[in-house]
Amino acid sequence: MTAFSEQLKAHTAAAHQHAEDAGFVTELLAGRLDRGQIGALLLQNLIIYRALEEALAANQDPRLQAFADPALARVPALEQDLQVHFGAGWESLPAEANLYVTPGARAYADQLAAMGPTSVAYLLAHHYVRYLGDLSGGQIISTLVQRHYGLGPEGLNFYAFDGVGKLKAYKDAYRQRLDDVELSGSERADVLAHAAAAFETNRQVFVDLMAHRLGSGVPS
């Protein structure tokens, strides 16, 4: 029988690729945007991760305890990054230019707040898509952003997981926890469906960022 982690990977492969092909992502990783767009992306992530981590704290399903690792928490790192990019008082600044929160990020956060505290399948799916993605593709993003935009790691703490040890070993252990978690057949089906939808939800954030950049006339 195929391991659940392998089912998840296979089931989400097309949606994952579709999200990665979003124009904002390809332009960012090719070095064709301006540095301010990195701060804009980190802001969207803060909106999303505040909602995700609040939902994780609120959901009392014991099956989630194996995944609720404090070393994964991203909100403190993102708040530190945004101070680097926008200054210590960034949250009181007007919502202009790169401080724009996209409709997609707001909708994602609202969905996490509504469904995350009570649905183990929904929350596990988004935990998998977000954190395992940060531990994998996020490391590539950090490397390329530093290379193309002359940034140092001090403004990219979001992508640094100093508390998890060796990334490959941690990801392998994470996948094993997915394989071991006790879910009914219908719950597994729901996790698969929510995980595929999560990639499209993330893609919408990228689409909104590109639309705002083009509409506001932000230079490359």
BELSUL-V634708 format. One record per residue. N is the residue number from 0. RES is the residue in one small letter. PSI is psi in radians with two decimals (* if undefined). Layout:
n res psi
N RES PSI
N RES PSI
This chain:
n res psi
0 m 2.36
1 t 2.33
2 a 2.59
3 f -0.66
4 s -0.63
5 e -0.64
6 q -0.76
7 l -0.81
8 k -0.80
9 a -0.73
10 h -0.52
11 t 0.02
12 a -0.82
13 a -0.76
14 a -0.65
15 h -0.85
16 q -0.69
17 h -0.71
18 a -0.72
19 e -0.43
20 d 0.01
21 a 2.48
22 g -0.70
23 f -0.73
24 v -0.85
25 t -0.67
26 e -0.72
27 l -0.85
28 l -0.30
29 a -0.07
30 g 0.39
31 r 0.14
32 l 3.10
33 d 2.87
34 r -0.51
35 g -0.45
36 q -0.39
37 i -0.76
38 g -0.68
39 a -0.74
40 l -0.73
41 l -0.60
42 l -0.75
43 q -0.71
44 n -0.65
45 l -0.76
46 i -0.74
47 i -0.80
48 y -0.50
49 r -0.78
50 a -0.73
51 l -0.81
52 e -0.49
53 e -0.69
54 a -0.69
55 l -0.68
56 a -0.52
57 a -0.50
58 n 2.11
59 q 0.13
60 d 2.11
61 p -0.35
62 r -0.33
63 l -0.24
64 q -0.55
65 a -0.34
66 f -0.26
67 a 1.19
68 d 2.09
69 p -0.43
70 a -0.32
71 l -0.31
72 a 2.27
73 r -0.28
74 v -0.86
75 p -0.70
76 a -0.72
77 l -0.70
78 e -0.66
79 q -0.74
80 d -0.75
81 l -0.50
82 q -0.65
83 v -0.76
84 h -0.60
85 f -0.11
86 g 2.83
87 a -0.54
88 g 0.51
89 w -0.56
90 e -0.30
91 s -0.03
92 l 2.71
93 p 2.64
94 a 1.31
95 e 2.74
96 a -2.05
97 n -0.06
98 l 0.18
99 y 2.26
100 v 2.16
101 t 2.68
102 p -0.65
103 g -0.73
104 a -0.71
105 r -0.76
106 a -0.68
107 y -0.83
108 a -0.72
109 d -0.69
110 q -0.73
111 l -0.73
112 a -0.59
113 a -0.72
114 m -0.54
115 g -0.75
116 p -0.33
117 t -0.27
118 s 1.91
119 v -0.65
120 a -0.78
121 y -0.85
122 l -0.66
123 l -0.69
124 a -0.80
125 h -0.55
126 h -0.79
127 y -0.87
128 v -0.77
129 r -1.02
130 y -0.73
131 l -0.55
132 g -0.71
133 d -0.62
134 l -0.29
135 s -1.53
136 g -0.49
137 g -0.54
138 q -0.60
139 i -0.75
140 i -0.82
141 s -0.78
142 t -0.81
143 l -0.66
144 v -0.75
145 q -0.67
146 r -0.80
147 h -0.54
148 y 0.09
149 g 0.49
150 l 2.65
151 g 2.96
152 p -0.28
153 e -0.37
154 g 0.21
155 l 0.66
156 n -0.44
157 f -0.62
158 y -0.01
159 a 2.18
160 f 1.20
161 d -0.39
162 g 0.00
163 v -0.10
164 g -2.60
165 k 2.24
166 l -0.76
167 k -0.78
168 a -0.69
169 y -0.77
170 k -0.66
171 d -0.74
172 a -0.63
173 y -0.81
174 r -0.61
175 q -0.66
176 r -0.66
177 l -0.73
178 d -0.53
179 d -0.34
180 v 2.42
181 e 1.86
182 l 2.52
183 s 2.95
184 g -0.73
185 s -0.62
186 e -0.69
187 r -0.74
188 a -0.68
189 d -0.69
190 v -0.81
191 l -0.80
192 a -0.79
193 h -0.64
194 a -0.75
195 a -0.74
196 a -0.55
197 a -0.64
198 f -0.66
199 e -0.64
200 t -0.75
201 n -0.68
202 r -0.65
203 q -0.59
204 v -0.75
205 f -0.73
206 v -0.76
207 d -0.69
208 l -0.76
209 m -0.71
210 a -0.72
211 h -0.72
212 r -0.81
213 l -0.66
214 g -0.49
215 s -0.08
216 g 0.44
217 v 2.21
218 p 2.71
219 s *
